[in-house]
């Protein structure tokens, strides 16, 4: 009888350990997946840019400085690898693209062209996808970091080789403002 | 209140209401035992069984069933790339898989979501809603529909419908027994307190109405929860708020073949006619707008 109780208690303790360990691993994988989604969306945006620049050039050939800014920012964005670098390049590219679209405002023929309209729609949905993948990533990082720092999961962080992850922070005053969440 | 406290409050209230439903089934069973005696013991599992079979078939095949009931047609990405782009945005924000997308040819602006789980989700839009709403508004509507998917509201409403159905069947059976006098073995139960008998009868008569009220209340809470979850996805209460204002101004109503799925639309086609707020499946649209405005003011 006593052996059964002892074995039962041991089984419960083991189950508890396994659950904590798995939770950390799961959270860590979610962050990886969310990061992969950011990269997919950034790549999609980078792929859109040459076409967009060519289209605008067709109507507004002398706006060279705007084009240069976009091309430079795109080059930086495609080579960045760390979270902070990617985020910085992403912010720069968003700014540069905004400049490009502002230029387009001054050319009614360009604005009316079917090609530009469809590119603009594709760009705005891609911008939103970038923003949402960033938000999803940060939500996942927040959950992971909370788990790494709070009892009881924090005791297992070392064994699971899971540590705090870096937030994706874009320095852009015009960026869509996150709501002021009070916990 | 921000969207997190809103979500938590609506989840809590749903659980409370579902517990209420369970208590109601239990009360009806107890009342039947008191009034009719032991011979009714088998009736409770029978009624629950009938309700289970009838509701869960339609729950399991809800995505296909609703397509035929609403006349919605599935579309591909190439049919409406802009709409697909918008939906992909919210799947990224929510981490949900891409749902099936359908269009209902109807000029009244409306939308719905169904499907037994996130892998069988279906969201549909009327041609009317795609015509009148701008990008941010549609994004809010899509977020609301995918919020239903994320919150598993097809399951919640199936549970509510099963219990309400079981209570309706149960009280119907017992009423018949009463008229035909069968099964009532008062001889064995003759020492029953008359007050208790009257009380039991009252429960049997009122239970079906109470069940419908509870079911409507659950539906309303799930709508509010979906609004709050939508904001959690988009972090932009203004989009959904403005979409609801469009729906509020619009007086056209979708042409439905059946009223039985009225509760799945973002704006109920029936609530305008509802006797009172208590029977509505959706909270008043003005109330939903003011909750979203309160969230906006937190920004």
Interface residues (C-beta under 8 A of the other chain):
Chain A: X34 X37 X41 X121 X122 X124 X125 X128 X129 X132 X133 X135 X136 X176 X177 X178 X179 X180 X181 X182 X183
Chain B: X2 X3 X4 X82 X85 X86 X88 X89 X90 X92 X93 X94 X95 X135 X139 X231 X233 X235 X236 X237 X295 X298 X299
